[in-house]
Amino acid sequence: MNKKNKNIKNIKDLIEDIQNLDIKPIKDTRVLVAIDFGTTYSGFAYVHKDNPDNVVVNDSWPGKEGVSKAPTALQYDKKYNKVINWGYTALVEDLDEVSDDSEEQCPRPVELFKLHISDLPENEKPWLPSKLNYKKAIEDYLTQMSNLIKKTLKKRWPTLIFPQQVDFVLTIPAEWPPHTTGIMRECACKAGLITSFDSDHLDFTTEPEAAALHCLTVVNQHNLRPRDSFLVADCGGGTVDLTSRKLLPGGLLSEITERAGYLCGSTFVDKEFLSWLGRRVGFQALEKFKSNCYGQMQYLVQRFFCTRIKFKFSGEPTEYRTIKLNLQQYDLPKYVTGEHRKKMEETGWVLKIDFNSVKEIFDPVIDQIIKLINDQLNFSNEKCTAIFLVGGFSESPYLLRRVKETFKYRVPITAAPAIPIAAIVRGAIMYGLNPNIIRDRILKWTYGIGVCRKWVDGKDDINRRTADGLIFYFYELAKRGKKVEVNQKFWEEFLPIRSNQNVASFNIYYTPKHNAKYCNEPEMKQLGTLRIVRSNNERSGINKRIEFSLTFGRMEIKATAKNKETGKIYNETTFILDI
């Protein structure tokens, strides 16, 4: 080969080597967007990273101006293939908008579909048409929001490349299953918010964590100082999520007990109202009314109950006047039969909703929230200085009153920051701008791996003995309730089962139990597997000890296996951390 051809070959080899390099493009992010995808209402905020103090909460929606959130609702065509309207335009605002012509009527709007991610029993999950999967509904809603976000940002910054120059922070409930972030990432990708599933332009934080960050902006108003602790209750439409935090020097936050949450948001007050109504007109009649006249029922709940009663009720008898509900304004009476019909005809189809009736509607839900707060305070060893209520439901005067009265001798301050409905997106923006503001988190799962040892007669279950006399069990590495700093590592040394073993697999598991024995126990789930290959020298020599570790980052868990003697890393991989 002559010198010229040799140089050409070297250049080709160099080009090929460069092409094989895993070089990530330089990230050019200009704008940060936070999305609060809620059960009943959703919203977003945005900020340019060159001007981080100028956070804008969107208040312009199709069909409505001047409000920070839009209903999490979709109106499809009759086959539930195409979205016709979303947000405010998907819901009936006035009874005059309800068409009597069945040919003109659109199918029932799809709402509350976010609850299908939760651990609710299947028979308690909200209605979905048989043709529509809940993931598709989430994707469709995020698609509509993505289009609005793009339009909004382009109006402010015409040269912005969307979504490549945009970072997103999505908030999720605290107590939802581990697969929540994966589902939301998949839906966000299909909706066009990110260009690939593993994009680093999407981050997550929990709703109570975002709420706690927002509360950092008001702690000085209540004279909280470093080392003081406070509890945040994010009271939304579907879930109520709680977190307890300690204020650290430098404006950092430390978590002091496990996050908690439950499905007892404001929509469950609406559900109690319908139960109250069903006991008077019959539940079969109410179900037929709901199926055949959904727009009217929606109006009854949102425009009558919520506007006239729920949003105003304070729990003070002298401030409440009995309200009359005339059912003849609706088509409900034609579905009422039997004894219920006889009683309603005697009252002229008018129901009186007095003070005690409203308390009866509210109290089952409020009592559950009180219990959540009480349990959270009991779990903490720190004295709580303040309780902050955020989220749409926190604007309920009755909820604020009950919390204040219940804990007034235990917690000096109970307050709802200004515009609590926007607290989540504002806090999520703070997180996106400075993730390091979160110093640590409390683990909500116990993590470990599956290992084996010799089966012992008289000690171990005979049914767990393998053919070669071994028993497999769960080896705990990090326990639920442990406070973990960002990038903290948990490790242990292990030996291969057999000295000549060339391949080893570390199966990683997690469980809500504080103490677990076996990997096939109920509630035990497999997070993933890390496989390693050992060389001939390692199999035959003394270098047999393997160090396996789990490192907890902000958003991921890194599993690593390395040779303890030589320090050689066999393999490592990352898994999404359920925060």
N, C-alpha and C positions, 0 to 999 in steps of 0.2 A: 504493500500500500504506500503510495507516495505521500509526501508531506501535506499537499493540498487536500487530498481525500481524507487524510487522518484528521485534519483540522475541521473539515465539514462534519465528520462523524462525531468529533468531540462537541461541536456546537449542537448537533442533533441530540446527543446524550444530555447536554446541559439543559436544553429546552424541555426534554422529557422529564428530567429531574425536577425542574421548576414546576411543570404541570402537575407532577405527583405530590408536590408539597401541599399540605393542608393549611393554606393561608386564608384567613378570614378577612373579608373586606373591612376597611376602616369604617366604624360606625359613625354616621353623620346624623345625629338626632337633633332636631330643632325644637320640637314641640312635645310636651307631655300631656296625655289625656288620661283622666281617671273616670272609670265607669262604675256606677253603682247599679248593678242589675238586680232589681228588687222583685219581691213576690208580687206586689200590687202596683208599685210605682218604680220607675227607673230614671236615672239622670246622669249627666256627665259634666265635668269641668275640665278646663284646659289652661295651659300656661306656656309661654315661650321661655325656653331655658336661658335666654339672654336677659330676661326680665322676670325673675322668679317670684317677685312680690306681687305681680299683677295677675292674680288668679281670677279666671272668669268662670262663673257657674252658669251654664246655659239656661236661658229662660224663654227660648223661642222654639215652639213645637208646632207641628201641623195641627191646625184647629185651635190653638191656644197660645197666648202671649203672656209674659210676665210671671210665669210659674217655673219653679226649679226642677220639677219632675213631670213625667208623663205616665199614664197608666201602662202597665206591662200587659198589654192586650193586643190581639190580632184579629182582624176581620178578613176571612178568606172568601174565595168564590165558593160556589155550591159543592164543588168536588174537593175542596180543601187542598187545591194544588197551588194556587196563586194568592198572595197577599193583596187584598184590595185596599184596606186601611189599617192603620196601626195607631197606638196611643189614644189620644182624645177622639180622633175621628173614627175609631173602631167601636166606640161606646155611645149609647143613646144619651143625649143631654136633656131632651125634653120629650114628654109624652106625645107631642104633636109630630115628632119625628118617627114614631112607630107606625109603619104602614099596615093597613088592614088587608091589603092585596097580597095574597100568598105568593103570587107570581113575582112581586117586587121584593119580597122579603129575602134578605141575605141569611145565610146560616148563622147559627149562634156564635158569637165571638168566643175566642179561645183566651182564657185567663188562668192565672195561678199555676201555669205549667211548670214554673220553676220548682214547685213542691214535689215534682216527680223525681227529682234527684235525691230528695230526703229519704229518711228511714221510715216514713209513715207507712203503716200497713196498706196493702194494695187497695183494700175496700174503702180506705179513708182518703185516698188521693183524689184530687179534683178531676172533674170530667174532662175527657179528651175525645174527640171524634175518632172512630176506629181507623180511619184512613190516615191519621196524623200521629207520628212518633214525637215524643216530647223533645228529643234532641233536635228534630227538624223545626219545631216551634221556636226553640231557643235560637237556633241558627237564623231563622227567618226574622226574629225580632232584632237580633244583633246586626243583621244585614241592613234593616231599615235604619237602625241607629248609626251604623257605619256610614251610610249614605248621607245622613244629616250631619255627622261629624265632619266628613270630608267637605261638604258644602260650606259648613260654618268656618272651618279652618282656611279654606281657599278664599273665602271672602276677606279674612283678616290678612292672610299671607299668600298672595296669588302664585308665587313661585315655589311654594312648598310642594315637595313630592310626597304624595300620600299612597300607601302608608309607610314607605321606606324611611322617611325622615321623622316618624312619629313613634314615641314610646307609649305603651298603654299599661295602666294598672287596673286590674279587675278585682273587685272585692267579692268575697265569698263568706257565707255564714260560718260561725266557729265550730258548730257541732255536726257538720255534715260529713258524709262518708269520705274515705280517703280518695276515691276516684273522682271527686268533684272537680279538682283542678284539671285533670285530664279531659273530662267532658267539656269543660268551659274552654280549654285551649283548642280542642277539636272544633267546637262550634265557632270560636273566634276566627280560626283559620278559614273555615268554609264561608264565613260572613265577610271576609276580605279585610279584617282588621290587621292580620299578619300574613306574610307571604308563605310561611312554612310552619309545620306543627311545632318544630323545636326552635322557632325564632326567639332570639334574645330581646326582641322588642316588646314582649309581653311578660309582665310580672303580676304576682298575686299578693294580696294581703287580706287578712280577715276583716270583717265588718267592725267588730269591737276594737281591733287594733287600730284601724283607721279612725274610729271614733275617739279613741284615747289620744291619738296624735292631734286631732282637732282640738281636744280639750286642753292641750298644752298652751293654746292661744288665750285661754281664759283663766288659767290657774293663778296668775298674778292678781286678777281681779278679786279672787277669794283668799288672797294672802297665803297661798300654799308655798312652801319652801322645799328645797332639796331634802330628801329623805322622807317627806310626807307621802302618804299613800292615798289613792283615790280609786273609786269603783266607777266604771262606765257601763251603763245599760243602754244598749242600742235597741230601741223598741220600734220595730218596723211593722210592715203589714202582715208578714207571715211568721217571722222568727223574732225572738227577743234574745240577744246575745250579750253576755256579760264578760268583762275582763277586769282584773284588779292590777293596778300598776303602781310602781314607786317612782317618784320624780328624783332623778339623779342630777348631780352637778353638771353643768354644761347643756342642760335641756334634754338629756337622754332619758329613756324610759326602760325600766326593768319590770318584767312580769313576776308577780309574787304568788300566784296560784293558778291552777288550771282554768282555762276559759270554759264557760258553760253557756248553754243555750237550750231553748225549747220552742216548740211551735205554739206560741201563745201571743201572737201579734194582733193588730187591730182587726184583721179580717175574721178572727175568731169571735170578736164582739158582734160583728155582722151576723155570723153563724148563730150566735145565741139569740139575736133578735128574730131570725127566721124560725128558730125553735120555739120561741115565745109565741110567735104568730101561728105556727103550726099546731100548737096545743089548743088554739082557739078556733081554727078553721078546719083542722084535720091535715095530717101530713100528706095523705094521698092527694088531697086537693092542691096543696102547696106544690107538690112535685109535678102535677099536671100543669099548673100555672107556670112553673119554671120551664118545663119542656116546651110548652106551646106559646108562651108569651114572655120569652126571656128578656126582651127589651124593657117590658113593663116591670118585671121583677127587679131588674137592674136599677131602674129609675126609683122604684120603691125603696131599695136599700141605700143607694148613693144620694139621691136628691131629697128623699124624705127623711130617712133615719139618720144618715151621717150628717147631713147639713143642718137639720133642725134639732137633732138630739145629741148624737155621739160627740160631735166637735165642741158642743157647748156645755155638756153636763159637768157640773163641778162637785156634786155630792153634797151640796148645801141645800137643805129642804126649802129654805126661804127664798132661794134664787130660782127655784124650778116651778114652772106652771104646767099643769096637766095638758098634754097635747092630744088632740083627737085625730084618729086615722079613719078616713072615710073610704071604705073598700069599694064603694060603688064607682069610684074614679078609675078602677082597674077592672080587668076581666076575671079576676079571681073568684067572685061570687058564683059564677056559672059552674065552677068545679066543686063547690062545697055541697055536701049531701048529708042526709040523716040528721042526727041529733045536733051536729055542729051547725047545720043550715037553720034548723029551728031556732036555736039560741041567737044566731046572728040576725035573723029576721026580726026577732023581738027587740034587738038593739038598733034596728035600722041600718045594719051593716057598718056601724060606727064603733070603733074600739078606742077606749080611753087609756092612754099610756101615762100612768101616774108616776110619782117619784119612786115608789117601791118597785114598780115594774122595771124601771130603768136600772135600778141597783141590782135587781135580779138578773138583768141582761149582762151588766158589766162585771159583777163580782167574781164569777168563776174564772174569768180571764185575769182580772187584776190580782186575785188571790194567788194564781200561779206565778205571776211576776214577782209578787212579794216573797213567795217561797224561794224563788231562784236567787233573789238578792240576799235573803237571809242565809241560805246555804253557802253562797259565795263568801259572805262575811265570816261565817263559821269556819270555813276551810282555811282562812288566812290567819297567820299568827301576828300580822301587822295591824296596828290601830288605823282604822279608816277615817280620813279627815273629811272626805267629801264624796257624795254620790252625784254623778252627772247623768242626766237623762237626755238622750239624743234620739234621732229618728222621728218619723212622722207621728207615731203614736204618742211620743213624749209631749206633744202639744196638747194632749188631753188634760184639762184642768183636774179631772177626777183622779187620774193616774198620779199626777204630781202630788196632789193632796194626800192620797193614801200612802205613798212612799214617805212623804215628810212626816206624817202622823205616826207611822209604824216605827220609824228609825230615829225619831228626834232625840231620844236619850242616848243613842248609840253612835250616831254620826252627826257632827255639828252642822254640816252644810249639805243641803239637797237642792240642786239647781238644774235648770234646762238652759244651756247656752242659746244665744240668739240664732234664729233660723236653724233649728235643730235638724230639719229635714235635709239640709245640705251638708251636714257634718261629715258624712261618710266620704263624699267625693272630695271635700276639702282636705280631710285627713289623708286620703289616698294620694293626693297631689304631694303633700308633705313627705309621705313615704317614698314616692317615686323620685323626688328631688334629692332626698338624703336617706337611703335605706339604712345607713349605719346608726340612725337615731334609735333604732331598736337594738338594745344591748344584748338581750337574751330572751328566751322563750321557755315556757314550761312544757315538757313533753306530754302529749295527750295519749300516747301509746307506749307500750313496752316493746322494745326491739331486741332481737336476738337471732341465733342461727340454729339449724338442726345439726346435732352432733351425735356420736354414739360411743358406747363403752361396753365392757363385758356384762352380760346379763347375770344377775346374782340370785341364786335360788333362795327363796324365803323372803327376799326383799322386793323383787320386781314382779310385775304382773306377768304370768306365764303366757298370756295372749300377746304380749309385746316382744316375746323372744323370737329373734330371727333364726333361720336355719343354721347359721354359723355361730350361734350363741351370743349375739349382740343385742343391744336395745338402743333405739334411737329416742332422743329427748330434746327438749328446747333449752338452749343455753342462753341465758339473759345477758345482754351487753349494756342496755340502757333502760332504766325503769320509768314507767309512767309517773308523772309528777316531779321528775327531776328537772331542776333548772339548768338549762344548757346555753352556754354562750355561743355566739356565732363562730363556726369552725372548730368547736370543741370535739376532740376525738375520744372514742371509747374502743378499747382494744383488748385482745387476749391472745395467748399463744396456743397453738394446736399442733398435734402430730397426725400424719396420715394414718388411715386405718391399717394399711399394710406397707411394709418397708419398700416394696418394689412398685408401689403405686405411682403411675406417671401422670394421671389426671385426677384432680380433686375438684369437687363442687361444693361451694358454700351456699346453701339455701337460706335466704334471709326472710324472717317472719316478723309480724307485728300483731299485737293483741291489745284490747282495752283492759285486760286483767293486769293487776299489779304483780301477781304471782302466777306463773304458768309452768306446767311440767312437760307437756307434749305438744308436738307441732300439728297434731290433728284434733286438738281440742276445739269445741265450739267457739266461734268468734275469732279463732286464729286465722290469719290471712298471710299468704306468701307475697312478699314485696318484690322479690326477684332472685336471680342466681348469679353468682360470680364463679366462673370456671378458670382453673389454672392448669398449666402443663409444666411438669418438673423435668429437668434434664437428667441424663444418665448419672452424672456425678452426684447430683442431689439425691438420687434414689439409692446410690450405693455408699455414699459417704456419711459423715456425721451431721451434715447440714440439713437436718430434717424438720426442724421447728419452723412453723409458719405463723407469722403474726397476721391476724385478721382484724381489721378495724372499720368502724363506722364513724364518719366525720359529718357533723350536722352543720350545713351551711345555712344561708338565709332562705333558700328556696329548694335545696336539694340535699340528699344524703349521698355521700361518696363512700363506696365500699372498696377497700383496698386489701390485697394480700401480698405479703413480701416475705422473703427468706430472712429469718431472724438473725442468722449469723452473718450473711454477706450484705444484707440491706437491699438486695435486688428485689424490685417490684415485679411480681409475676403479672398482675393485671389489676385494673381498677375500673369501676363504672359508677355512674350516678343514677339516682332514682329521684323522682319528684317527691319532695317532702310535703306531707299533708300538714299544713300549718294550722 
